[in-house]
């Protein structure tokens, strides 16, 4: 196994060890965080991420988008900026 070869093993008491599939989850979330930080139009780019991951649609991609503290912070900041613009007379 790749994990054994790399010496990758969880140190906590969790039953499941990291899987190759977990890298897809991390990639998807890190890509979203990067787009937010770049000021990109995330809603426009989500279908591209979905295609890159080999999904037919966004519903399949949503499974990979776990909320992390970084993602929550970046999305929250984007929303705050949007709300401040909407509040202007």
C-alpha positions in Angstrom: 0.0 0.0 0.0 1.0 3.6 -0.6 0.4 4.5 3.0 2.8 1.9 4.3 5.4 2.8 1.8 5.2 6.5 2.8 4.9 5.7 6.5 1.6 7.6 6.7 -0.4 6.6 9.8 -2.8 8.5 12.0 -1.5 9.0 15.5 -4.9 9.5 17.2 -7.3 6.7 18.2 -9.3 6.9 15.0 -10.2 3.5 13.4 -9.8 4.6 9.8 -6.4 5.5 8.4 -5.9 8.1 5.7 -7.0 7.0 2.2 -5.9 8.1 -1.2 -9.5 9.3 -1.7 -9.0 11.7 1.2 -6.6 13.7 -1.0 -9.5 14.6 -3.3 -11.4 16.1 -0.4 -8.4 18.1 0.7 -7.7 19.2 -2.9 -11.3 20.4 -3.4 -11.4 22.4 -0.2 -7.9 23.9 -0.7 -8.9 25.0 -4.2 -11.9 26.8 -2.9 -9.9 28.6 -0.2 -7.3 29.6 -2.8 -10.0 31.0 -5.1 -11.6 33.0 -2.3 -8.2 34.4 -1.3 -7.6 35.3 -5.0 -10.9 37.2 -5.1 -12.1 34.8 -7.8 -15.8 34.2 -8.7 -16.2 30.9 -6.8 -19.7 30.3 -8.1 -18.5 30.6 -11.6 -15.5 28.3 -11.0 -17.4 25.5 -9.1 -18.6 23.8 -12.3 -14.9 23.8 -13.5 -13.9 22.1 -10.2 -16.6 19.6 -10.7 -15.5 18.7 -14.2 -11.8 18.5 -13.0 -12.8 16.0 -10.4 -14.7 14.0 -13.0 -18.2 14.7 -11.7 -21.3 15.1 -13.9 -22.6 17.9 -11.7 -22.2 20.0 -8.6 -24.2 17.6 -6.4 -21.4 15.0 -6.6 -18.8 17.7 -5.9 -20.6 19.0 -2.8 -19.7 15.7 -1.1 -16.1 16.8 -1.2 -16.6 20.3 0.1 -16.1 19.8 3.8 -16.3 23.0 5.8 -13.0 23.8 7.4 -12.0 26.8 9.5 -10.1 28.3 6.6 -13.0 27.9 4.2 -15.5 29.2 6.6 -13.4 32.3 7.3 -12.8 33.0 3.6 -16.4 32.5 2.7 -17.5 34.6 5.7 -15.3 37.5 4.7 -16.6 37.3 1.1 -20.2 37.4 2.4 -19.4 40.4 4.8 -18.0 42.3 1.8 -21.1 41.5 -0.2 -23.4 42.5 2.6 -21.6 45.8 3.1 -22.0 46.6 -0.6 -25.7 45.8 -0.4 -26.2 48.0 2.6 -24.9 51.1 0.8 -27.6 53.6 -0.2 
